[in-house]
């Protein structure tokens, strides 16, 4: 349970938009683009994310770097429940996965979530 972590002195951070579905050691984005040296890739995830869909569950997923994510659009009431459960920090991701690419967009998102 999430409650166990803050009750035992650990700070919990939650990604507001992207929930990791799978994480690998080597970058799948670089592998997908045909790069040979995955330990020193060209960081294609700084510019691109790829959409895909789970064939069985029909859930949209996104490949970004070495992780596959499911995107969510959090509502204020959901974020309030996280705070009640001891979550100390929300992570707002910038880049191709969320479409947030500027300080103004981040500030706008923060204002929307606080409203």
C-alpha angles and dihedrals in degrees: 000000000000090000091068094067102058091036087062096048100266121133114229124211121191128196106234098207110017125059112192112236097175135002128194133192094235125052111264091190091060090044090050090052092051100252113159102202104059093173090063105026126166091251097247089172089074087071108021144043123179127221122219137161133229102242095210102041097029090227118152112235133182129216111215121164110313095340140076113215139191111216123226132185103218121216123216093246091054091051090050090056090053090054090050089054093055103264105156101189140029116209114215110197122217122200142059095321095064100021090235107134108153143052089244091057091049091049090049091052092049091051091049092050092048095048 
